[in-house]
Structure formats: structure tokens, C-alpha cells
């Protein structure tokens, strides 16, 4: 393998970060390797040739992909034609499974080795997708260990590479510097409120979180609260919700969710990927979520996992409270938060368990992924008799 030609397709900014890390690790081993497909600015800065703008694949929800379906299908057809005519040594789809798995399946059928980086949540719901994955990919690269176990059970080749965030976050967190940056007194008890980044989440959780803060203040008037607004629209939404409670010690700031969590003594947050950041920052958390009743009724029947939050999924036990749907009341959420604030031993015990998980996920993910991809190429060439 004197020179490598590698195809990669990413559909959003998080994939661009993973793709750039993987490219950098591969370029250490093969400086003349070439990369093309669909990538973002971080990948392009490393010499990636993007055949289509990455943001054309960045669609979310149910309606937008349907509106953009003709364009998405056209891009996929063109990519399929390109990579069949100019076969790469390996094709890697990074996340975006609805787009990438079909493309991977087509290329695999034409003899191109395929890998998929970041497992879809097949272990949690729509588990029959595992059969499509098995047909489409020669290797699945997972960020989380319990994902790899699921693929092993179904005899799909898999490699757990660790999570890049675990590589990036320090094991020891400097809470004091975060408090100084946010102008929070050293001895103050601070609660971070993160009701989500989407308008629908904030609509259902924002007011509940504010009322939870009110409930907690009745029991401890010295508490302080900060809400990091995900964007300008969420800030307006939160300020409207807070308008009737202006006397409450709740600050809304623009972004900086990691800094706010780092400074906090406890965090009340919507379920989502940010719970992993909170775990890596070793902050005690209470996880909440609300959905429209019909959506919850449908999803709760499809969901196969015991837990919804990443800390509990990683530990395979209820490390942190998950308070969902009708149970997500100010009283229930407040009780759970107060437990952390009043019981320093329990909070420290939780931080110790979070450190253990951090170490488990800290595997130098980009290097591990690069090694696995190169081994896949070697294995395929040996089978072909090259």
C-alpha cells in the first residue's frame, strides 16, 4: 500500500470533526494518501476533495429530508457512479446512516471495502436495521463499548475505537476557573439548566426547569442558576418564559454550555448527546425529557433499551435519575437536584464513576479508527490475492 485512495462521506459538522481526525491519523502513516467524497472545512483543510458541499447533506427531522429527497438521491447516484468508476481502497461513511448505508451497500456489492464510522442507534430501536448494516458494511467503527457488544451478538465485524470527546476532555476538571470566567462566587451553589437546543424541547422543558429552580429556591434561597442558550432564537424563547419570574436568580447567557456545566455543582438537562459532555466534565446531573404525548406513545413502544441517557447506557445501571414525560414535574426534578446539593458524598461517588467511564472511552479514537481501516484494506487485498 504505497499510496491510498480513500472515499469518505460526512453529512454534518460532527462528522467533519471525526473525518478530519481520521484523515490526520491516516496521513501520519501514508502522507501521500488522497481523500475525496463529501467533507467539511476541517477535512478540506487537510487536502480533502469534496465533490459536493457537505451542507447539502445536513438535513434533520422528517419533513426536510422529504423536501430535499430528489437532490439527495441525485447526489447519492453521482457518488455511487464516481466511486464505482474510480474505486477507492476503502469507502468510509461517517454517521448520516440514512444516506450512507445504502451507498455503502452499493459499493460493497461492486467490490469496494466499506466501513461505517459512528453506529446508528440500532441497539435502541428499529433493530431490524442490523440486517441492512450487515449487508452494507465490512466493518462498523463504534464510539461506545455497548454498541460494539450489540454488533458482536449479531456477528457483524466491529471495532470499538473510543470517543473523541473523551480524548479531548481532561480527566481533572478545573471548576474554579470556570466559575471565575462566569463571575460565580467560589462558595456559591450553582445549578446549570440545559433544557435543549431545539425550539420544541425548550417549549416543553424550559418552563418546567424554571419552575424547578423556583421549587429549589424555596428550600435553599442561596442557590444560583445559569441557562446557556443554544442560539439567539432559544435565548428569546427562554427570556419569554422567564419574563414572569424576573426576580429569580437565573442568568441566561449565550452558548458556553460546557463552561456552564464545568462551573456547576449540579446540572438539570434534557436527554441528548450533551449528557456525555456533562459526564466527561464529572458533573452530577438529572436528566429529563418531554415529548408530545402521541410521539412518546409511539417511541416508547419502539424503544428496546432500558435507559435513555448516555451515562446510564454506558454504566448499564441507573447512575443518574431519568425523569421523563409526566413524571418530569418541578417537585420530582427538584428533589433529585437537592439530593446532589445536600449529599456531597453521593456527588463525589458519582464523579468517581464518571471518571471510570471517561477512562474506558479514552482510547485515542482517531488512531484506533485509522488502524482498523488500514487492517480492513490489508485483509481485503489479501483475500483478493494482491
N, C-alpha and C positions, 0 to 999 in steps of 0.2 A: 504494500500500500504506500507507494511513493507519493502519490497525490490523491486527494479525496475530493469528490464532488458530492455535496450533501444538500438535499432538499429539506426545507423547513417551512411550515405554515403556522403562523400565530394569528389569533383573531382579536386580541385586545392588549392593553398596556401591560398587564401582569404577565402575559405570555412573552412579550418583548423583553421583559426583565429576565425571565427564565432562559429565553433563547440567547440573549447576549452572554449570560453566564456560561451556558453550554458551549457557545462558539469560542469564547475566550479559553476554556479548558481544552477544546479540541485543537485550537490554533497553537497552544503550547507544544502539543505533540506533533502536529502537522502544519507548520507555518504556511505552506502553500495551498492548504485546503480552500476550496471555493464553496460558497453557500448561496443558494437562491430559492425563491418561492414567494412567500409573503411575510414581511417582517416590519418592525417599527424602527424608530430613530436610534435606539441603543444598538440594535443589530446592524443597522446601516452604517453606524459609526465604525464598526469592526470590518466593514467591507462587504456586507450582505447586499445582494442584488434582489430588490423587491420587484416582482413582476406586476403586482397590483398594490395600491395603497392599503396599508393594514387597516385603516379606519373603515374601509368598505365592508370589512367582515365584522366590525364591532357592533353587533345588534343584540338587544336584550328583550326579555319578555316574550309574549306570544304574538302580539299584533305586528310589531315592527318587522320580524323575520318574514311574515307572510306578505307584507307590503313590498319587501325587498327581494322576494323569492326569485323572480326572473333574473335579476342581476347576480345574486349569489350562485344560482345554478350555472349561469354563464361563466362566472369566474372559476367554478369548480371544473367545468368541462374543459376550459382552457388550460388549467393547471394539470388536469389528467393527461391531456394531449401532449403538453410540453414535457412532462416527466416520463411519459412512455417513449417519446421520440428521443429524449436526452436522458437516458436512465441514470439516476444518481446511484452512488454506492449505498445510500440508505435514505429513506424518507422519514422525517420526524414530524408528526402533528403535535403541536403543543396546545393542550386544553382544547376549547371550542369543539367538543366531540360531535355535535350535530353536523358540523361542516366536515371535520377531518376524518371521522371514522369511515364514511362512505368513500372518500378519496383514498384513504389508506387501503381499503378493501380492493378497490380497482387496481391500484398499483401493485399490491401483493399478488394479485392474480396474474399480473404481467411479469412477475419475477423480481420485483423491486423489494428488498428487505424494508420492513416498516416497523417503526416504533411510535408509541404514543406516550407523551410526557404530561403527567397530571391525570390521574384517574377521574372519570366521571363518578358521580355518587351512586354507582350501580349497586353498591353494598347496602344502600339505604332504601332505594325504591327503583321500580322498573328493572328488577333483577334479570329479566329475560334478555336484557341488552348484552349480557355476558356472552351470549352465543354469537352476536354480531361482532363483538370485540375479538373473540377467538378467531373468527374468520378473517378479520381485518388486519390484525397486528401480529408481528413476530415477537414483540417484546413490549410489555407495559412497564413504564417507569412511574413509581408512586412516591408521593411525598410523605405518606403516613404509613406506619407499620401495619395497622389493622386492615388497610386496603390491600397490601400485599398478601396477607393471610387469606383474604377472600378469593383472590385470583389463584392462589395455590390450591385452594379447595376445588376450584373448577379447572385445574390443570392448564391454566393459561400462563405462558412464560412471563415472569415478572421479576423486577428488581426494585427493592425499596432503597431509595437514594438519600432520604432525609429531606428536610425542608430548608430552603434557602434562608427564610426568615430566622430560623434557629441558628444558622451560621452568622447572620448579620447582627443579631441582638446579643449584647453582653450577658454573661451569666450573672454578674453582680450589677444591680440597678442603682443608680445614684438618684434617690428620691429627693434629697435635699437640693441638688442643683435644679431639678425640675420645679420645685416649689419656689425657689428664688426667681427663676425665669417667669413664673406666673404670679409673682408677688403674693405668695401664700405664706402666712406665718409658720415658723418651724413647728410650733406646738399645736397648731390648729388641726382639727379632724376634717379632712376633705373627702367628699364623695363626688366621683365623676359620674355624670349621667350621659349615656350614649343611646338615644332612642332610635338610631338607624340613620342611613344616608338617603333613603328614598322617601318621597312625599307620603306614600301610603303607610310606611312604617311610622313616621313621625305623627301622622294623623291619629293612628291607633294607640301609640305608646307615649307620645310627648306629654299629653295632659296627665296620663296616669303616672308618669315619672315625676312630674311637678307636684302632683298630689301626694306622691310617696315622700318627696322631700318635705312637704308640709307636715305629714304624719310623723316623720323622724324628728323634725324640729320641735314638735310638741313634747317630745321625750328628751331631746338634747338641744337646747336653744343655741349652743355654741357651734353647731355644725356649719360647714360651708359647702357650697355646691358649684360645680362648673359644668356647663354643657358645651362641648366643642361642636359647632355647627359644621356639617359636612360641606356646605356650599352656601352661596348667597340666598338661594331660594329657601333652603332649610332654616337659615337664620331668620328670615322674615316670618316663616311659619311658626318657629319657636317663640319669637318675640310676641306674636299674636296670642299664642297660648299662655304666655306669661303675663300678658297685659293686666289681668285682674289680680295678679299677685306680685305687684312691683315691690312690696316691702320685704319680700323674701330674699335671703342672701344667696341668690342664684345668679351667676355670671354666665353670659353666653359669649363665647369667643369664636373667631374664625379658624376653623380647622384645628391643627395641632393635637389631634386625638391621642397620639402616642405620648406626647408630653403631658397631657392632662391625666392620662391613666398612670403614667410614671409617678406623678406627684400625689396621687390619691391614696387614701387609706382603704378605700373600698370602691367598687365600680358596680353600677347598675346599668346593664346594657342589653340591647337587642341581640338575639341569637344571630350568628353570622361568622364570617371569617375573622372579624376583629377580635373575637374571643380568643383566637390563637395568639394575637399580639398581646392581649391582656395577660394570658398565661406566661408568655415569654418575658413580660415585664414583672412577673411574680406578684400580681395584684389580686387580692381576694375579689371575687365577682359574684353577682347574682344575675342570672340570665333569664330574660323574659321574652315572650313573643305573643303577638296577636295577629289574627288574620280575619278576613270576612268569614262569617260562620259557614257558608257553603264551601268555600275553598278549604277551610280547616277540616270539614267533614270528609271531603274527598281525599285530601293529602294524608290525614291521619289513618285512613284505611289502606293507603298505598305504602305508608312508611313501614319498613321492616326493622329498623334499628331501635334499640332500647332507649337511646338518648338522642338529643338534637344538637347539643353544644359540643364543640371540639374537645374541651378539657375532659368531659365525661366519656366521650367516644375513645379518646386516647388512653384513658385510665381504665376503661371498661368497668367503671363504677361511678356513682354519683358523687364526684368530688365537689361540685358546685351546685347550688339549687337551680333547677329549671322550673320556672313558674310560667305556665302557658295558658293562653286563651282566657276563659272566665276566671281562672284562679289568679290571674295577674292583676290583683287589686292593690291599692296603696297599703292596706294592712299587711297582706302577705309579703309583698316586696319589702316593706319597711321592717318587718320582723326579721327577715333574712339579713338585711343590711346591718341592723343593730347588733345581731349576733356577732358579726365580724368586728364591729367597732368596740364592743364591750368585752370580747373574749380574745385577747391578744395571743394566747397560746394556740387557739384554733386557727387564727390567721397565720401565725408562723408555721404551724404544721402544714397548712395548705401551701404556703410558699415553698417549703421543702419538697413537697410532692411535685410542684410545678418545676422546680429545678431538676428533679429526676427526669421528668418528661422532656425538658429542654435538652438535657444531655443525650437522651435517646434519639432526638430528632436532629442533633448537631453532628452531621456525618460528612460535611463538605460536599453538599449535594451536586454542585456543578461538576466537580471532578469525578464523583461516583457515576453520574449520568454519562459523562464522556467515556469513561472506561467501559461501561455497559454497552454503549453504542458501538464502540470500536470492536468489542468482543462479538457483537452481533454480526458486524461486517465480516470479521475473520471467519466466524462459523459458516456464514453463507458462502463465502468464497471457497472454503474447504469442501463444502458439500457439492459445489459446482465444479470442483476439480481444478480451480485456478491455482 
